[in-house]
Amino acid sequence: MILEFRTYRLKPGSTADFLRVMGEESIPLLESAGLRVIDYGRSLVAEDGREEAYLIRAFTSLEEHERQEREFYGSEAWLKGPREDIVSRIESYHTIVIETSEAAVATLRRA
């Protein structure tokens, strides 16, 4: 399994709206496109006092990761959907991709 951790440094005061749009629009859209969302939310620690959030997704391979991301982020559903409401609140983001077991992925899944 491939596990992707994405962290977002958010613009001041935008965390609540970012997480609302993520939960109500972006996550359902990701899942309807076949992407496996494991968890998302607010970081418990704000580095340098900055607001931060995260998204964790799982893929069966690096090739699937690349294909699904390319197709999703190029889709009309994303581009004409929640994209602007998400992107406009992000100051920067960072992604880490690791290889792990299905058991580890299951452990991380939000109940």
N, CA, C and O of each residue as an XYZ file, in Angstrom:
444
protein
N       0.837     -1.191      0.000
C       0.000      0.000      0.000
C       0.877      1.249      0.000
O       1.976      1.266      0.555
N       0.365      2.266     -0.627
C       1.009      3.569     -0.647
C       0.143      4.498      0.196
O      -1.073      4.568      0.013
N       0.777      5.205      1.114
C       0.064      6.115      1.997
C       0.598      7.523      1.764
O       1.806      7.756      1.800
N      -0.311      8.447      1.526
C       0.057      9.836      1.276
C      -0.424     10.695      2.441
O      -1.593     10.655      2.825
N       0.501     11.469      2.991
C       0.177     12.443      4.027
C       0.356     13.820      3.404
O       1.441     14.156      2.929
N      -0.696     14.607      3.406
C      -0.606     15.970      2.879
C      -0.918     16.936      4.018
O      -1.952     16.823      4.676
N      -0.017     17.882      4.240
C      -0.258     18.902      5.259
C      -0.472     20.241      4.568
O       0.150     20.540      3.549
N      -1.351     21.030      5.136
C      -1.693     22.333      4.580
C      -1.409     23.413      5.603
O      -1.880     23.327      6.737
N      -0.654     24.422      5.225
C      -0.529     25.629      6.034
C      -1.602     26.563      5.494
O      -1.605     26.910      4.312
N      -2.510     26.963      6.370
C      -3.685     27.717      5.939
C      -3.549     29.208      6.239
O      -2.810     29.621      7.133
N      -4.275     29.989      5.472
C      -4.297     31.429      5.701
C      -4.980     31.694      7.043
O      -5.896     30.967      7.428
N      -4.541     32.723      7.750
C      -5.111     33.023      9.069
C      -6.634     33.129      9.039
O      -7.212     33.774      8.164
N      -7.267     32.485     10.011
C      -8.714     32.547     10.152
C      -9.508     31.694      9.184
O     -10.735     31.792      9.149
N      -8.842     30.855      8.392
C      -9.561     30.104      7.354
C      -9.784     28.626      7.684
O     -10.415     27.913      6.903
N      -9.278     28.153      8.826
C      -9.318     26.720      9.120
C     -10.734     26.163      9.170
O     -11.006     25.131      8.557
N     -11.627     26.812      9.873
C     -12.995     26.300     10.003
C     -13.670     26.170      8.640
O     -14.297     25.150      8.355
N     -13.548     27.189      7.801
C     -14.151     27.136      6.467
C     -13.464     26.087      5.593
O     -14.129     25.365      4.850
N     -12.130     26.000      5.681
C     -11.389     24.997      4.911
C     -11.886     23.593      5.259
O     -12.172     22.793      4.368
N     -11.988     23.299      6.555
C     -12.415     21.964      6.980
C     -13.882     21.694      6.640
O     -14.247     20.558      6.335
N     -14.718     22.722      6.689
C     -16.119     22.556      6.304
C     -16.222     22.187      4.834
O     -16.914     21.230      4.487
N     -15.544     22.930      3.960
C     -15.571     22.650      2.523
C     -14.930     21.284      2.244
O     -15.420     20.525      1.408
N     -13.852     20.983      2.938
C     -13.200     19.682      2.770
C     -14.190     18.559      3.091
O     -14.362     17.628      2.304
N     -14.838     18.658      4.253
C     -15.746     17.596      4.681
C     -17.037     17.496      3.890
O     -17.515     16.396      3.614
N     -17.603     18.636      3.524
C     -18.897     18.642      2.842
C     -18.799     18.468      1.330
O     -19.719     17.936      0.709
N     -17.692     18.912      0.732
C     -17.593     18.890     -0.721
C     -16.407     18.104     -1.265
O     -16.574     17.218     -2.104
N     -15.208     18.430     -0.786
C     -14.002     17.846     -1.365
C     -13.871     16.345     -1.083
O     -13.623     15.569     -2.006
N     -14.031     15.929      0.165
C     -13.893     14.507      0.501
C     -14.929     13.664     -0.246
O     -14.552     12.656     -0.845
N     -16.222     14.029     -0.238
C     -17.182     13.237     -1.020
C     -16.828     13.169     -2.507
O     -17.039     12.138     -3.147
N     -16.296     14.252     -3.056
C     -15.905     14.266     -4.465
C     -14.706     13.348     -4.702
O     -14.686     12.595     -5.676
N     -13.711     13.403     -3.821
C     -12.565     12.500     -3.919
C     -13.029     11.043     -3.888
O     -12.618     10.231     -4.717
N     -13.880     10.731     -2.930
C     -14.337      9.344     -2.778
C     -15.199      8.895     -3.961
O     -15.115      7.741     -4.379
N     -16.014      9.782     -4.496
C     -16.835      9.400     -5.658
C     -15.974      9.163     -6.894
O     -16.389      8.468     -7.822
N     -14.762      9.749     -6.903
C     -13.823      9.537     -8.013
C     -12.949      8.305     -7.770
O     -12.081      7.990     -8.584
N     -13.178      7.608     -6.652
C     -12.446      6.383     -6.371
C     -11.190      6.545     -5.537
O     -10.460      5.575     -5.331
N     -10.920      7.755     -5.051
C      -9.755      7.952     -4.181
C     -10.127      7.540     -2.758
O     -11.227      7.822     -2.284
N      -9.215      6.887     -2.105
C      -9.451      6.343     -0.769
C      -8.937      7.318      0.293
O      -7.734      7.413      0.533
N      -9.860      8.034      0.918
C      -9.520      8.990      1.965
C      -9.511      8.252      3.296
O     -10.494      7.608      3.663
N      -8.399      8.346      4.015
C      -8.240      7.678      5.299
C      -8.645      8.593      6.444
O      -9.324      8.157      7.373
N      -8.238      9.855      6.388
C      -8.563     10.804      7.445
C      -8.221     12.218      6.981
O      -7.456     12.408      6.035
N      -8.799     13.201      7.660
C      -8.462     14.601      7.432
C      -8.849     15.361      8.685
O      -9.645     14.877      9.489
N      -8.296     16.533      8.852
C      -8.675     17.341     10.000
C      -7.682     18.447     10.286
O      -6.811     18.768      9.478
N      -7.844     19.011     11.455
C      -6.999     20.109     11.939
C      -5.797     19.518     12.661
O      -5.935     18.552     13.411
N      -4.634     20.086     12.442
C      -3.439     19.678     13.173
C      -3.602     20.064     14.640
O      -4.112     21.140     14.953
N      -3.170     19.189     15.526
C      -3.238     19.487     16.953
C      -2.196     20.505     17.379
O      -2.334     21.143     18.423
N      -1.155     20.659     16.574
C      -0.087     21.610     16.860
C       0.035     22.567     15.680
O       0.099     22.150     14.524
N       0.065     23.844     15.994
C       0.222     24.864     14.954
C       1.669     25.342     14.967
O       2.064     26.135     15.822
N       2.456     24.852     14.008
C       3.865     25.236     13.918
C       3.976     26.732     13.681
O       3.305     27.276     12.803
N       4.814     27.396     14.455
C       4.998     28.848     14.352
C       3.685     29.603     14.538
O       3.543     30.725     14.054
N       2.724     28.994     15.238
C       1.438     29.641     15.467
C       0.540     29.694     14.243
O      -0.492     30.365     14.265
N       0.916     28.995     13.169
C       0.155     29.017     11.914
C      -0.899     27.922     11.920
O      -0.679     26.846     12.476
N      -2.026     28.189     11.311
C      -3.101     27.214     11.221
C      -2.728     26.139     10.211
O      -2.249     26.442      9.118
N      -2.950     24.878     10.582
C      -2.588     23.765      9.706
C      -3.658     22.688      9.730
O      -4.383     22.526     10.712
N      -3.741     21.952      8.621
C      -4.673     20.840      8.487
C      -3.950     19.717      7.742
O      -2.835     19.898      7.253
N      -4.605     18.553      7.663
C      -3.988     17.409      6.985
C      -5.030     16.599      6.233
O      -6.231     16.694      6.483
N      -4.523     15.798      5.303
C      -5.323     14.842      4.533
C      -4.460     13.593      4.371
O      -3.292     13.686      3.992
N      -5.037     12.426      4.660
C      -4.330     11.156      4.480
C      -5.129     10.325      3.483
O      -6.334     10.129      3.641
N      -4.431      9.837      2.448
C      -5.077      9.000      1.432
C      -4.243      7.755      1.197
O      -3.039      7.753      1.454
N      -4.878      6.691      0.708
C      -4.181      5.427      0.437
C      -4.408      5.020     -1.011
O      -5.454      5.289     -1.601
N      -3.386      4.359     -1.566
C      -3.405      3.894     -2.954
C      -2.770      2.511     -3.001
O      -1.974      2.163     -2.129
N      -3.110      1.735     -3.996
C      -2.527      0.393     -4.100
C      -1.120      0.409     -4.690
O      -0.360     -0.540     -4.498
N      -0.762      1.480     -5.410
C       0.569      1.569     -6.021
C       0.899      3.030     -6.322
O       0.024      3.896     -6.303
N       2.170      3.284     -6.600
C       2.575      4.632     -7.001
C       1.930      5.029     -8.322
O       1.555      6.184     -8.523
N       1.807      4.058     -9.215
C       1.177      4.336    -10.517
C      -0.283      4.749    -10.329
O      -0.764      5.675    -10.983
N      -0.982      4.053     -9.427
C      -2.380      4.416     -9.152
C      -2.442      5.812     -8.537
O      -3.306      6.612     -8.896
N      -1.540      6.101     -7.627
C      -1.473      7.428     -7.001
C      -1.345      8.516     -8.062
O      -2.104      9.486     -8.060
N      -0.388      8.352     -8.962
C      -0.161      9.345    -10.008
C      -1.360      9.464    -10.943
O      -1.776     10.571    -11.285
N      -1.913      8.330    -11.356
C      -3.047      8.338    -12.279
C      -4.272      8.989    -11.641
O      -4.898      9.865    -12.238
N      -4.609      8.558    -10.429
C      -5.806      9.098     -9.788
C      -5.680     10.587     -9.503
O      -6.645     11.332     -9.675
N      -4.521     11.024     -9.075
C      -4.332     12.458     -8.829
C      -4.469     13.253    -10.127
O      -5.155     14.275    -10.165
N      -3.821     12.789    -11.176
C      -3.876     13.479    -12.472
C      -5.321     13.580    -12.959
O      -5.766     14.646    -13.384
N      -6.043     12.471    -12.897
C      -7.424     12.465    -13.375
C      -8.332     13.327    -12.500
O      -9.156     14.083    -13.016
N      -8.185     13.218    -11.185
C      -9.058     13.974    -10.292
C      -8.814     15.470    -10.411
O      -9.752     16.237    -10.632
N      -7.550     15.895    -10.263
C      -7.264     17.331    -10.252
C      -7.394     17.983    -11.621
O      -7.354     19.209    -11.726
N      -7.549     17.186    -12.663
C      -7.826     17.713    -13.993
C      -9.299     17.633    -14.371
O      -9.688     18.073    -15.453
N     -10.115     17.077    -13.490
C     -11.531     16.858    -13.807
C     -12.359     18.138    -13.676
O     -12.035     19.027    -12.889
N     -13.415     18.208    -14.451
C     -14.336     19.343    -14.358
C     -15.017     19.390    -13.012
O     -15.285     20.470    -12.487
N     -15.305     18.215    -12.440
C     -15.962     18.164    -11.131
C     -15.134     18.894    -10.082
O     -15.695     19.595     -9.240
N     -13.808     18.746    -10.113
C     -12.933     19.439     -9.181
C     -12.754     20.898     -9.585
O     -12.897     21.798     -8.758
N     -12.439     21.129    -10.860
C     -12.134     22.483    -11.323
C     -13.325     23.424    -11.207
O     -13.153     24.607    -10.915
N     -14.532     22.909    -11.432
C     -15.730     23.742    -11.336
C     -16.457     23.544    -10.017
O     -17.483     24.173     -9.761
N     -15.909     22.650     -9.169
C     -16.510     22.359     -7.875
C     -15.808     23.112     -6.752
O     -15.699     24.337     -6.796
N     -15.329     22.380     -5.743
C     -14.786     23.034     -4.542
C     -13.357     23.554     -4.672
O     -12.820     24.085     -3.700
N     -12.732     23.422     -5.820
C     -11.322     23.795     -5.971
C     -11.012     25.183     -5.425
O     -10.118     25.333     -4.592
N     -11.729     26.187     -5.879
C     -11.424     27.564     -5.480
C     -11.620     27.757     -3.974
O     -10.820     28.441     -3.337
N     -12.665     27.169     -3.399
C     -12.903     27.302     -1.959
C     -11.814     26.620     -1.133
O     -11.552     27.027     -0.001
N     -11.186     25.601     -1.682
C     -10.083     24.923     -0.989
C      -8.776     25.685     -1.228
O      -8.113     26.097     -0.276
N      -8.416     25.866     -2.472
C      -7.120     26.458     -2.835
C      -6.971     27.885     -2.294
O      -5.873     28.283     -1.905
N      -8.046     28.647     -2.267
C      -7.959     30.044     -1.823
C      -7.610     30.165     -0.345
O      -7.202     31.237      0.103
N      -7.760     29.098      0.411
C      -7.461     29.125      1.850
C      -6.087     28.542      2.190
O      -5.668     28.578      3.346
N      -5.389     28.009      1.191
C      -4.098     27.366      1.427
C      -2.960     28.352      1.166
O      -2.885     28.979      0.109
N      -2.086     28.467      2.151
C      -0.881     29.267      1.985
C       0.202     28.415      1.309
O       0.878     28.872      0.387
N       0.354     27.171      1.780
C       1.290     26.226      1.180
C       0.894     24.819      1.619
O       0.123     24.642      2.561
N       1.435     23.824      0.919
C       1.196     22.445      1.344
C       2.430     21.605      1.064
O       3.297     21.968      0.269
N       2.477     20.468      1.747
C       3.604     19.553      1.607
C       3.049     18.135      1.602
O       2.120     17.824      2.348
N       3.617     17.281      0.767
C       3.155     15.905      0.647
C       4.302     14.934      0.907
O       5.418     15.115      0.419
N       3.998     13.901      1.686
C       4.931     12.801      1.924
C       4.216     11.520      1.514
O       3.062     11.308      1.886
N       4.889     10.670      0.755
C       4.320      9.406      0.287
C       5.226      8.285      0.767
O       6.435      8.310      0.538
N       4.625      7.286      1.446
C       5.399      6.161      1.964
C       4.733      4.850      1.567
O       3.557      4.820      1.206
N       5.499      3.777      1.640
C       4.965      2.437      1.419
C       4.692      1.827      2.787
O       5.508      1.951      3.699
N       3.543      1.167      2.930
C       3.162      0.581      4.212
C       2.229     -0.605      3.986
O       1.945     -0.974      2.847
N       1.764     -1.188      5.062
C       0.873     -2.343      4.966
C      -0.592     -1.914      5.014
O      -0.914     -0.813      5.461
N      -1.459     -2.785      4.555
C      -2.900     -2.546      4.639
C      -3.322     -2.426      6.103
O      -4.217     -1.646      6.426
N      -2.682     -3.196      6.993
C      -3.009     -3.121      8.423
C      -2.717     -1.723      8.987
O      -3.490     -1.195      9.786
N      -1.607     -1.140      8.567
C      -1.265      0.207      9.022
C      -2.285      1.222      8.514
O      -2.672      2.136      9.243
N      -2.715      1.063      7.272
C      -3.723      1.945      6.700
C      -5.030      1.823      7.481
O      -5.658      2.831      7.806
N      -5.439      0.592      7.782
C      -6.671      0.355      8.530
C      -6.603      0.988      9.927
O      -7.599      1.508     10.429
N      -5.441      0.937     10.533
C      -5.271      1.514     11.865
C      -5.450      3.029     11.846
O      -5.973      3.609     12.798
N      -5.020      3.656     10.776
C      -5.119      5.120     10.669
C      -6.512      5.618     10.290
O      -6.827      6.790     10.496
N      -7.335      4.748      9.745
C      -8.663      5.176      9.274
C      -9.489      5.710     10.423
O      -9.604      5.084     11.476
N     -10.064      6.884     10.199
C     -10.929      7.508     11.222
C     -12.195      6.662     11.351
O     -12.804      6.267     10.357
N     -12.561      6.402     12.567
C     -13.765      5.578     12.831
C     -15.030      6.314     12.486
O     -16.123      5.772     12.646
